[in-house]
Amino acid sequence: MKAVDIKDIENLPGRRLKAYDKFHFRCHSDLECFNLCCRNLNLFLYPYDVIRLKNNLDISSDVFLDRYVDMVMRKNNFYPDVLLKMSDSEERTCPFLTDSGCSVYPDRPDSCRTFPLEQGLMIDGAKGKPQMIHFFRPPDFCKGQHEEQELTVAEWTKDQDAGEYHKMTAAWSEIKGLFHKDPWGREGPEGQKGKMAFMAAYNVDMFRGFVFQSSFLERYKVKKALLNKIAKDDTELMKFGFSWIKFFVWRIRSKLVRLR
């Protein structure tokens, strides 16, 4: 999910969809293009995607990141983008693609659920609060765009069970947007502080160990009820991690964590 300045909206590719706009789309195995969209992708993974996928695969977040992730540091950004690593096959397929379709379908990433739409956060400097926007952007080879089924963005979101994903991705986009400015100084994002901020967002199993098995709770005050939640719930730990990153990196006050 990208943050977009309101003045750049008209220059973006695809057809912008407002609340009641409809688009034609239906994907099914009878289409000759079935699964073609699962090849040679730059598929961004957000923190909630990693939680769902690593739990589906029954592996730790650390192992998931090592096996399935490429990290890219883009120009004028100071936090890595996390992309799903494609397989080594000639077609560079998604590692979870099988002959019968997606092997992790119930826990597929937000970008997969949103397809053929692309979503972003529109930043209006006058109003301040970011607004979710959507564009209809199927690739030319996609036959699903010629199907009769018509949907609004809200109907497609419900159909794909994507509401929770969208909410979590938007929460992460707020944090990620802060990193358009450099908080690291000479240390850079590869320094210890940058590694800790990455761990808190993407490596929840390691972050849990950091919270409960290091001196973290000697330095930070966290309510007992919240500690009980994050000890067991990956999603609650992820949201706590977002708040901690804002405080740890940017000194933005949080109700969830503060210095002792």
Beta strands, then each sheet from edge to edge (+ up, - down):
strand 1: 2-5
strand 2: 15-17
strand 3: 23-24
strand 4: 69-72
strand 5: 81-84
strand 6: 97-98
strand 7: 101-102
strand 8: 117-123
strand 9: 131-136
strand 10: 150-151
strand 11: 220-221
strand 12: 258-259
sheet 1: 1+ 8+ 9- 2+
sheet 2: 3+ 10-
sheet 3: 4+ 5-
sheet 4: 6+ 7-
sheet 5: 11+ 12-
end
